[in-house]
Amino acid sequence: MTDDTKFPPENNLPAGYQPAKVWEWKSANGGQFANINRPIAGSTHDKELPVGKHPLQLYSLATPNGVKVTVMLEELLAAGHSGAEYDAWLINIGEGDQFGSGFVGANPNSKIPALVDRSTDEPTRVFESASILFYLAEKFGAFLPADHKARTEALNWLFWQMGSAPYLGGGFGHFYAYAPMKIEYAIDRFSMEVKRQLDVLDRHLADHAFMAGEEYSIADMAIWPWYGVLAQGKIYGESGTYLEVDGYKNVQRWTAMIAERPAVQRGRMVNRAFGDPSEQLRERHDASDFELRTQDKLDDGKEGEA
Ligand SMILES: N[C@@H](CCC(=O)N[C@@H](CS)C(=O)NCC(=O)O)C(=O)O
């Protein structure tokens, strides 16, 4: 008799680890970020979130999910929406800031980015990067096409990104770059999926300037920090070579075009706490901070004091 719960029914992999009957939390599994992974939700400590002078308060870090939102805010400001002025506070996820009580109040899912809009009668919390992009697009009437078909396409691709990027980050990126051992099966499985996703984008961008058609939108802002940065070969070590990203010519064209936007260049710097100090603006409270408060300049100031 065959077991039809198994698909494919047989494989040739060697027998190895077998899960126990009940999963057990082994806190030290050795993977990068293992120290911040927990099987339970909720806060671990009391800590209020700071509040600055602007209506929009962002609590984030310049990972791809964080960059989506800082790019959107910088694009809104560049387009003249002065109500989009914001304070960006650094949430250091390596140190467990996402488990502070204030942050959990803003996002019960304990993940950056989280936004609090204090211009509403009661402050409005917004979490999940796509929800934040959509909220801001609606609030300011910007970067979401008005035309019914183009708007629907923008939302199609926005949701595509939310469903797809976990295979890139949590799947491919994790097993290729962060896991404590290289597992061929996992790397193969997620490489195949990420290459398929790149091909989906490449075919679409062959006939469209941007994801929603002729207009730059929140769909591009959501997809670029993941797939554009992957196409530039800037995440997960040698992944650009490994996945042969140069071959996706339309993705390359779109990536380069978006990379040139000044708001994208600024957005990438906000809440960045790693890499070149001149590209790190760990907190942003004013447009002048890009000139005056990058980490190289703050470090120089400290040296001057010593
Ligand atoms: N679906 C969420 C994902 C957010 C997410 O995974 N954030 C990561 C950084 S990119 C995080 O905060 N991780 C901290 C943790 O897992 O404890 C979104 O798009 O906002």
The ligand as a Tripos MOL2 file, in Angstrom:
@<TRIPOS>MOLECULE
LIG
   20    19     1     0     0
SMALL
NO_CHARGES

@<TRIPOS>ATOM
      1 N1          6.3500   40.8250    7.6420 N.3       1 LIG1
      2 C1          7.0760   41.7660    8.4390 C.3       1 LIG1
      3 C2          8.4660   41.2250    8.6680 C.3       1 LIG1
      4 C3          9.2850   42.1160    9.5480 C.3       1 LIG1
      5 C4         10.5780   41.4520    9.9700 C.2       1 LIG1
      6 O1         10.8120   40.2440    9.7200 O.2       1 LIG1
      7 N2         11.4420   42.2130   10.6380 N.am      1 LIG1
      8 C5         12.6910   41.6590   11.1280 C.3       1 LIG1
      9 C6         13.8690   42.4600   10.6030 C.3       1 LIG1
     10 S1         13.8670   42.4870    8.8370 S.3       1 LIG1
     11 C7         12.7370   41.7410   12.6590 C.2       1 LIG1
     12 O2         12.3380   42.7350   13.2360 O.2       1 LIG1
     13 N3         13.2450   40.6970   13.3080 N.am      1 LIG1
     14 C8         13.3730   40.6880   14.7320 C.3       1 LIG1
     15 C9         12.9570   39.3840   15.3230 C.2       1 LIG1
     16 O3         12.6080   38.4710   14.5670 O.co2     1 LIG1
     17 O4         12.9970   39.2620   16.5610 O.co2     1 LIG1
     18 C10         7.1180   43.1270    7.7320 C.2       1 LIG1
     19 O5          7.2030   43.1190    6.5140 O.co2     1 LIG1
     20 O6          7.0480   44.1650    8.4130 O.co2     1 LIG1
@<TRIPOS>BOND
     1     1     2 1
     2     2     3 1
     3     2    18 1
     4     3     4 1
     5     4     5 1
     6     5     6 2
     7     5     7 1
     8     7     8 1
     9     8     9 1
    10     8    11 1
    11     9    10 1
    12    11    12 2
    13    11    13 1
    14    13    14 1
    15    14    15 1
    16    15    16 2
    17    15    17 1
    18    18    19 2
    19    18    20 1
@<TRIPOS>SUBSTRUCTURE
     1 LIG1         1 GROUP 0 **** ****
